[in-house]
Amino acid sequence: MVEGHQVHRVAISHRKRLLNSVVGASSPNGKFADGASAISGKTLARIEAHGKNLFYFFGNDEKPRSDLVVVHIHFGMSGRFTLFNAPGPEPGANVRLKLTSSNTEAYLSSMICQHGGLELYDEKVNKLGEDPLREDAMSERFWEKIQSSKKSIGLMLMDQTAIAGVGNIYRAEILFRAGIHPEQPSHTLSREQFERVWRESVLLLQRGVKTGSILTVDPAENLPEPWKRRYIYNHSECPRCHGVIRSWEISKRRAYACETCQPLDPHVVNSDRKIALRKSSKHESFNSHCAPEPGAAKTVAELRQALKSAGLAMSGSKTQLVERLKATEGKEEVWLIDSEANNDETETFGDTRRTTVAQLRAALRERGLQIQGTRSDLLARLEQNTVVIKRDAVPEESVVSRTDRSTQADEFVDLEGKKVSELRDQLASLDQPTTGKKAELVARLKAYLGHPAEEAEESIEVRPGTAHLGEIRDTWDAAMDKKRAGESAAVEHVGMIDMGAEVKDTSQQKIPFRKRKRRSTRSK
């Protein structure tokens, strides 16, 4: 399903290319013939995006309740509204509407394309919830619906009458960043919890508009693969606590949660949802075109090359190779520091996940140590002569020993020394669940206290809308970014390749990633 950020990218681009132009309209496949006839020769006076819906206004928009014709568009699972420099190519069989201005042609394929008067617009918009990407969005209206609903917050985020534009990937990522379990009943959310949900909804959807992709991970966290783009959607392990990501269905859509970072008080969940949660399991990553895990889209040769670079065994089936690579990439980033180096010239060996057997042997040889054995043997031998630290404890300009901990790390250590009653009191003061063993309470507090990246974002003013976002990546660049990440550039979830594109020079114009026609398998 097309998510809200892509709809707004289309609106932004079409305002630049088509707004205030007199357009010709036709219906190449004949499915919107009446509507095309009604708008042909009129001025495109206004374009509005509401959640996953687009509205185009044709006629004179200066007179209230004039003879405006409104075209309502909902893309569905895989629609698009492609721009070309005129003249464009021959329209495909799915093109319902073709708009032509003096220098641009736009081809629409969508699940819904209907026309009517202003009453059509009023009817549709009045049924939609607040859209975080609109300047007129009012969080208070969403808060009122949250307070009065017994639905889970996971279900509410997918309810377009409550909040418009959020889809399944965004739901998973918004709730993870907010530290809230998808099954928590909406009416039990505190005001502070609600503010976190709204804030993350605005920030992540705006990031989607700017980049053309669903990118939810903050670069400042410096997470390793496979968590460069999303935290938990289609992942089996949490990037922060390395706990299990569990998945289950909420109203026939898959939900995701880390039970440590998104704790749930079982007392607030009804019996039906408790049964659903008992059926949840560790998420098994699927071969998603829009959010693949490492290795999912790689060939066997590519997997073996990646394993070779990591100094790991290259034998086995593709499934075994993928699991071996994922296991390596999911480990903590550990650096080795020469324990005998003086403070002014500290020697950094590097991130042990990235080292090959040859590099390990070279380091051992330099230290006059034995170089025989497996990779694990070599690493263990090297660690005996080095100090092991996490990379996030190493400053950018110099390397420090483990004794120079950050303030936040000190706070985390202090948590371990607290009594269970003290931990529960601290959780209660933060409006967090207080049930569970001491280890669970500590993990919950660590998750809530958050990461430096989150603290930095707290200072960012959250303002709904898109007008203030500045430069927005064009669709060609967004598609190339997705291809480099192993994602399908043609899949809607991470950006439709031509939607909202600033069209290239016509002398070099191409139609990238167009699907080939399937050959018929029927005998002639």
N, C-alpha and C positions, 0 to 999 in steps of 0.2 A: 504494500500500500504506500502511495506517495505521502511523505511526511511534510509537515508545514514549512520547513526551511526551503524545500525545493519549489513549492508553490510561490513563495515570496520571491525567490530568485527569478522565476519566470516573470512575475509582475514587475520587478525592478528593471529587468532587461527590456521588456516590451514597452514600458513607459519611455525608455530612451529611444527605441526604434520605431514605434508605431503611434504613440499617443499624439492626438491632435491632427492625425493624418486622415484624409478621405480614403477609404479603403474599398476595394472591390472584394466581393465574397462569393464563393462557390462551394459546392459540396461534391468533391470528386467521387465519393462512393455512394452519393445519393441519400445518405441517411440523415442529412441535415439540410435538405433542399429548401424547405419552407423558411427555416431560420436564416439561411444564407441570403435568400431573396429579400427578407425583411431588413437586413442590415447593409446590403450592398449599396455603395454610393453614399453612405453616411459617414460622418466624422466619428472616429474613435475618441470619445470625450473623456473617458475615465476608466481606470482599471483598479479593482479592489481585490485584495486577497484576505480571506478569512479562514484560518486553519488550513484545511486541505481543499478548500473551494476557491475558485477564481470567478470573478464577475467582470464582464466587459460591457461598457455602456456606449451605445451608438446613438448619435443625434445631437441635439442641443442641450447641454447640461446646465446652461445658465438659467433656464426657466424651471422653477419647481414643478414637479409632476407633469413635465412636458411629454412629448411623444417619443421619449427615449425607449430604445429597445435594449433589453438586458439579456446577455448570453451567460448562462451559468454553466461552469465546467467543473467536473470532478474526474480526476485522472484514473482513479481505480488503482489496480496493481501495477500497471506498466505503461500508462499513457505518457504522451509528450507533446510539446508545442514547439516545433523546430523552426528556427529562423534561418533564412537563406538570403543572400544578396540576389536581387531579381536579375534575370529570371532564374528560378530554382529548378531542381530536377523534376522528373515526372513523379507525381504523387503516388504513394503506395495504396494498396487496397484498403488499408485501415484509416485513411485520412478522411475524417468527417467534414472538416472545414478548412478552406484555404483562404487566407487573407492576403491581399496584394495592395501595397502602397507604391509610391513612385520608385523606391529603391530596395524594398524588402518584401519577401514573401514568408508567410508563416503557415505551417502545416500542423493541424491538430488531430491527434488520435486520443480518444478518451473513453471512459466508461459512460459518463454522462455529459451530454451537450444539449441543452434545452434553452429556449428563448421565451421571453414574455416582457411585461412592463415592469415598472418599479415595484409593483406588488410582489413579483417573483423574488426580487432581491430582499425585500422586507421580510417575506415569509421564511426564506432560508436563513438569513442572518439572525432572526429572532430565536431560532432554534439552537444556535451555536453558543458555546461557552466563550470565555475570554481567551483571546489569542495573544500569547506573550510577545509576538512579533508585530503587533499593531500598537501604534502610539496611543490609541484610546483605550488600551486594555486596563481594566480595573481589578486589581488583585482581591479587593474586598468582596466582589461578587463571587469569585471562586471560593473565598473563605466561607461565605454564607452557605454555599452548596456543600462544602466540606463538613461544616458543623451539623448540617441537617440530614446527612446521609449515613446509613449504616453499612454502605458498601465499603469494601477494602480500598485503601488508597491506590493500590495497583489497578483496581478496576476503574476507579474514578479518573485516573490519568488517561485511560483509553476511551473515556466517555466524552465524545465530541460536544455534547451539550453542557459539559462541565468545564472543560478546558480544550480549546481547539488547536489541532496541529501536532499533538504528541502521538507517536506511534510506539510499536513494541520495543524497538532498540532504545529509543529515548527513555521509555518508561524504566527499563532496567538500569540504565546509566544514571538517570536523575535520582532515583531512589537510593542507589548505592552511594552516590556522592553526598546525598542528604543524610545517610545513615539510618534509613527507615525501611522496615520490612514491607514488602508489597501486600502482605495479608493484614497489616494493621488497619482496623476499622477507621474510616475517615473521621468520624465524629470524636474519636479518642485522641486525635492529634492536638498537641498543644499549639499555641500561637507561634512559638519559636520554631517548632517542627514544620508547621505550615510555611513559615517564611523561608525556611531552607528549601523546601520543595519548590516554591514559586521562584526563588532566586536561581536555583539550578536550572529550572525550566527556561527562564529567560536567557541565562548565560549560554547554555548549550545550544539552544535553537539559534541564537544570534551567531554563535561560532559556526553553525551549519550554513547559515546564509553567507557568511564571509568566505568560507573555504569550499563550499559545495559538497562537503562530506560530513558524515556523522563522526566527528572527532571529539571525544569526551575526556581523554587523558590529558592532564596538565603536564607539559614538557618539563616543568621545574621539578617534578617528582623523579625524573630520570629513570623510569621503569625499564627493565629489559624486555626483549621479546618474550611472549607474544602480546604484551600489554602496551604497545605504542599508540594504539588508536582508540581502543575501548577497554573498560575495566573488567566487566563481567559478562557481557552479552556473548554467548557461544564460547565461554571459557569454562574450564573445569576446576580452576584454582584461583583463589583470590590473590591479587598482586600485592596486597598490603600485609595480610596476616598469614598468607599461604594456606589458608583453610580451604575446605571444600566448597565449591559453588553448587548449590542444589537447584534443581529445576522441576517445575510441575506446571499444571495448567490452571489458568484463571479464565473462565469463560472461553474455553477452547483456544486460548493463546498462551504460549509458553512464557512463564515468569521465571526470574532468576534472583537468587539472593545468597549472600554470605552471612551465615547465622551469627558469626562473631562481629562483623562490622555493621550488620543490620539486625540487631537483637529484637526479638519479638516476645512480648509478655503473653504467655499462653492463656492467661485469665481473661484477656479481652477478645479472644477469638471464639466464634461460635462452633458448635460441634461439627457442622458440615465442613467448615474450612479446616478444622483439626484433622478430619479424615483425609482431606485433599493433601494436607501437609505430610501426613504419615506416608502417603504414597510418593512423596517427592524422593528424588534420588540424586546422587552425584551426577552433574551434567556430563553427558557424553557429547563432545563437540561433533557437529555435523559439518558436511562439506558445503558451507554457506558461500554463495558468490559475493555477498555483500559484507560479510564479517568472518572471513576464514581464519582458522587457527594456523600457526606455522606448519608447513608441510602439506596442508590439505590440497593446495593447488600446484604443488611441485611434482616434477617427474622423479622417477627413481634415481636417475643420474644426478639431478639437482640435490636430492636428499643426501646421496652418498658423498657428493662434493662438500656439502655443508657439514656432514659428520666428519669427513676427513680433515676439514679445517679446524674442527674442534678436537681432533685427536681421538675420535671415538670409532668403535667398530662399525664397519660398513656392510656387514653381511645381514641377511634376513629378508623378510617380505617387506613390501611397502609400508604395511601397517606397523611392523616392528621398527622400521626406520623412522617413521613419523613419531612414534611414541618415544624413541630414544632421543630424538632431537628436541621434542617438547620437554622431556625430563631435564635435559641440559639447560634449555633456555629459561625454564621456570625457576632455576636455583638462584639463591641470593648472589649478588655481585660482591665477591670476596676478593680483597687485594692483599698481597703479601709485601711486607715491609722488612727490609734487611735489619735484623735486630742488632747487628754490630756496627751499623753505620752511625757516624756522629750526627748530632742534631742539625748541623748546618748543611750536610750533604747526604740527606736521607735517600737511600736507594729504593725506588719503587719497582717491584717485579711486575705488578699489573693484575688485571682481572683474570682469575684462574679459570673462569668459564671459557675464555677465549684462547687459552694457551694450548698449543699442540704438544705432542710427546717430544718432538725435536726441541722445542723451546724449553720444556721442563728439563730435559737432559743437559742442554747447554747451560742452564742456570745451575744445575747440580755440579757440572764439570767445573764451572768457575769457582765454586765453593769447595772444590776438592772432595766431593762426595760421590758415592757410587751412582752409576747411571743405569743399572740393570733393573728390570721389573716392569710391571704394568703401569699404565698411566696413574692409577690410584696409588700404587706403591711410590712412584716418583713424587707425586704431589704430597703424600704424607711425609716423605723424607725431607722435602723442601720446607714443609710447614714446621718441622722440628727446629729449623734454623732461621725461622722468620717469625714476624708478628702478624697475626691474621686479624684484619679489621674489615668492617663493611665500608663500601665505597662512599656511602652518604655521610660518613664521619670524616672524610678527607676533604680539607678545604681546597678551593680551586687553585690557589697560588702555592701551596706547600703541602707536604705530607706530615701528618702528626701521629703520635702514638695513641694507643687505646686509652691512655690516662686522660687525654684532652678531650673529654666528651662534651657534646653540646648541652645546652641548658635543658632542651627537651628530653634528651637521653637521660639526664639526671632525674628529671621528673618521672620518667618511665621506671627507672631503677627504684625510686622512692615508692612507687606503687606496689612493688613486690614486697616491701617491708611493712606495708600497712596491714592492720587487722581486717578481717572480713566485715566487721561492723563498720569500720571506717570507710571501706570501699563502698559499702551499700549506702552509707550516708552521702558520700560524694556523688554516687550515681543518682540518688534521689534528688539531690540539689540540682542536677542537670536534667531532671525529668526523664531519666532513663530507667529501664527495668532493673530490678535489684535481685532477681532470682539467679540461682546457679552456684557452682563451686567457685572457689577463690580464683582459680586460673581463668575461668570464664569472666568473672567480674573485672579482673585486671585487663584481659583482652578487650572487653567492652569499653573500658575507660580509655585505653590506648587508641582504639578506633575512633572514639568520640573526640578525643583531644586533637586528633587529626595530624596532618602533614604540613610542612612549611608552605607548600603550594596552595593548600586550602586557606591558610591564614593570610597569605598574600592576596588571595581573591576576595577575602572579606572586606578589604579596603576599596574594592571596585564598586562604584555606584551602579546599581542595577536600575536600568531605565528601559521599559518595554519599547518595542518598535525597531525599525531598521534605518531610519533617516540619519542617525548619528554614527553609523558603523564605519564610515569611511570607505577605503578601497575594498572592493569585493572581487575575489578571484573569478576569472571567466571560466566557462564550462570546459573549454579545451584543456586548460591547465589543471582543472579539478579532475578531469578524466585521466590525464597523464599521471597525476598523483595516485589515483586509485590503481592504475595499472602497475605502477612501481610497488605498491603495497600488496599486490597479488589479488586485488579485488577486481570484479568485473566493472569496467567503465560504463557498460550499458545497463547495469542494474539500477533501478530507481533509488533504492535505499541510500546509496552513496553518491547519487548524482546522475541525472540523465545527461547524456553526452552533448546534446545540442540545446537542451532547454536553457534559455537565458544566455546563450553564447554570444559573445561579441564576434560577429561573423568575420572570417578572414578575407583577405583580398580575393576577388573573384577569379583572378588569373591563377590562383593556387588553391581554389576552393575544393574541398574534399568532403565526403560524407563518411566520417570515421565510424568504424565498428558497426556498420550496417549489417543486420542479420542476412545471411544467405537464404535464398529460397530453398525449401526442402524438396528434394526429388521425390516424386511419387513412387511408392513401392508397389502400386497396383500394376498388374500386367496389362499391357495394352491390347 
